[in-house]
Amino acid sequence: MRDIIRKLRLERNLTQKQVANYLQLDRSTYTYYESGRRQINIDIIIKLAHFYQVSYATLIGRPGPVPPNSAADTAGPA
């Protein structure tokens, strides 16, 4: 995810500080997200998706439809 959020930011010619301000974070915290030194919580993922106008799946690296869970599909009715 770190590469994706960095790519989205750079494509839009934004600084880490600008994105951090939108997220109401310190720039250093956002830098940790981009470097992979800190995991991004779901609240931040949602804000980033809204900010960049992309799906949550795109942010986590699954731009297409989520494939069905094969274990659940073969289990049959509960």
C-alpha positions, 0 to 999 in steps of 0.5 A, a space after each residue: 500500500 505504501 507504494 500506491 499512496 506515494 504514487 497517487 500523491 506524486 501523480 497529483 504533485 502533492 507534498 507529504 505535508 499537504 496530504 498529512 494536513 488533509 488527514 490531520 496528521 503530523 507529516 512524520 506520521 504520514 512519512 512512516 505510512 509511505 515508507 512502510 514503517 507504520 501500518 495504516 489503520 482503516 480510518 486513514 485508508 477511508 480518508 485517503 480513498 476519499 481524498 484521491 477519489 479511488 476505491 479502498 481496493 485500489 489503495 490496498 493493491 486490488 484494483 479489480 473486483 475482489 475474488 470470491 472466497 473459495 473456501 466459503 464457496 465450496 463449504 455450501 450452506 451453513 
